[in-house]
């Protein structure tokens, strides 16, 4: 497994999340899931699996605080920073790959020289050192996805939400991205990954299949 270097911006106390009998659905539609309970702690990589429309991204939104579940509760401990890596990587076209990883380090108070020194090992851990000086517009889809993961590591999040990281990639590129996923939790983050990719599923330390929490009932859960 690829290992990310220690990030000095990372906080060391153990972070924890707990979902207790979560249920959610949209108005006049069947519940997406119900009775979902699980716990996770720092360095856990949890795969949230299920077919399209099963509520994977919705569950990430609930943990991000963007959606309120219709039933159940979420408890968090030592979760101060939450980051989301979206399905389609977004970068600044004329900025280099290393600029994207340096930026959150600058925002954390590092000077440019120190931030660059810290960013290079992170890029190397995602096999991106060779493109460090290449503009975002000139890198491949797989490189862009790995760059977003590298930038996420640089922010030192307590909770990292990753939405379908291989959905837009070919099989070979997906394999490369999946091989780097374990690195994002090495500095103590909790990682939740929404995916339907068997390779991504295999890269996780634990898997939650939303099919196991679907009833097809309408209305709010008790």
N, C-alpha and C positions, 0 to 999 in steps of 0.2 A: 504494500500500500504506500502511495506517495505520502510523505510527511511534510507538513508545513512548518517553517521555522517559527520559533517563539516570537510572538508579537508583543513588544513592550507596552503597547496600549491596552493589551488584554487584561481584564480583571480576573483574579484567581479564585475568589470564593465560588463555591458550587452553586450554579443556577438550577432551578427546578420549575417544571410546569406540571399541572395536573388538570385533566379534563374529567368531570364527574357527570355522567349520564347526559351528555350533550345531545340535543336534537335540533334540527334546523330544516326549514323549508320555506318556500316563498308563497305568498298569498294565493289561495285557490289552487294550489298544486300539492301533490303528495310530498310528505317529508323526504328529504334527501337522505337523512340518516337519523337514528334515534338510539338512545341508550349507550352512547359511545363514551367509554371511560378508559383512560390510560394515564401513566405518569412517565416523565422523562427528565433526565438530569444532564449536566454538562458532559459533553463528548458523545452523547447519544445521537445517532443518525437514524431517524425514523422515516420510513417510506409510507406515504399515504397513497394507497392504491385503490383501483376500481375503474370501471369503464367511464367513458366520457359522459358527463352529466350526473355523475354519482355524488358530487359535492366536494371533490378534492380541493379545488381552488377556493371554494367557499369556506372550507375548514381553515385554510391558511388565513383567509380574511378575518375570521373570527379571532384567531390568535394574534393577528396584527391589530385588533381593536377596531376594524373597519365595519364589521358586522356584529350584531348582537344575536346570540343563539335564542331560539324559541323556547328551549328548555335546557336545564342543567346549568353548570357553572364551570368557570376556569379559575384556577388559583395559580399565581406565579410567585416565585421567591428569587430575589436577586436578579430580576430581569429589568435592566435599565435601558438597554439598547437593542432594538429590533431592526433587522435589515431584511429586505426582500430582493431576491434575484428573480427577475421576471422571465417568462418564457421566451420572449424576443429580446436579445441583448441590445441595450441602448447605450451608445457612446457618443463622444464628440468627434465628428469626422476628421477634423484637422489636428486633433491632439494625439500624441503617441500613446502606445500601450502603457509605458511606464508612467506617463502623466496621470492615467486613470487610477493607478495604484498609489501614486504619490499624493494625490489630492486629499484623501481622507486622513492621511498622516499629517499633512500640513494643517488641516482643519483641527487636528488634535493637539497642535502646538509645536510640531517639529519644524526645524529649519529645512530648507530645500536639500542641502547636502546630506543631512542625517536621514531625511525622508527617502531620498534616493537610495542610500545605503541599506535602509530597511526594506525598501520595495523590491530590490533585485532578488534576494533569496525567496521572496514570496512568488515572484514571477517564475523563478527556476523550479519551485515546487510544483507549478502547474505547466511545466515544459514550455514556457513562453519567453525565456531569456533571449532567444535568437530574434524575437520580433519586438524587443523592448523599445527600439527607436522607430518602429514603423507606425504610420498614422492608422487610426482606427478604421478609416475608410478602405485601407489596403489589406486588412487581415480577413481570414476566412471566417465562416460562421462558427465553426468549432473553436477557433482561437478566440473569437469574440465572447463565446459563452464561457470559456475557461477564464478569460480576462475578467468577466463580471464576478466569477467566483473568487478570483484572486483579490479583486477590489473589496469584496465582502469580507474576506479574511483580514484585510488591512484595517477595516473599521473596528475590528475587535468586538463583534456583536455578542450579546448574551443569547439571543435567539435569532437564528437565521432561517428564513422561509424561502424555499427554492421551488419555483413553479415550472414543472415539465421541462427540465433542462435539456432534454434531447429531442423534444417534439418536432423541431424543424431541421433536424440533422440526419445525414445519411448514416448507415450502419457503422461504417469505419470510424467516422467522426464521433458518433455516439459512444462507441467503445472507449475512445480516448477521453471523452468528458467523464464517463462513468468511472474510469480508473483514477480520476483526481478527486472524486467527491469526498472520499474519506478524509482528505487533507483539511477540509473546511471545519471539521470539528476538533482538530488536534489541539487547538489552544483553548478548549473548554466551552465552546458554544454548544447549544442544543440546536440540532438541524432537523427541520421538518421538510421533506421533499414530496411534493405531489407528482405522481408519475403513473404511467401505464406501461412503461418500458421494462421488460423483464431484466435487462442488464442493469438498469438503475436500481431496480428492486433488489437485485443480488448484491449491490454495492452498499446497501443499508445494513445497519446492525439489527434492526427490528422492522417489521412490516405490520401495518394496520390496513386491513382490507374493508373498505366501506360497504362492500356487498354483505358483510356479516352484520351490518347495522341498519339494513333497509327493510321496512315493513310494507311500504306502499300505502300506508294509511294517510288520510288527510287530517288536518287539524293539528293543534299543538300537542306536544308530549306532556305527560303529567310530570 
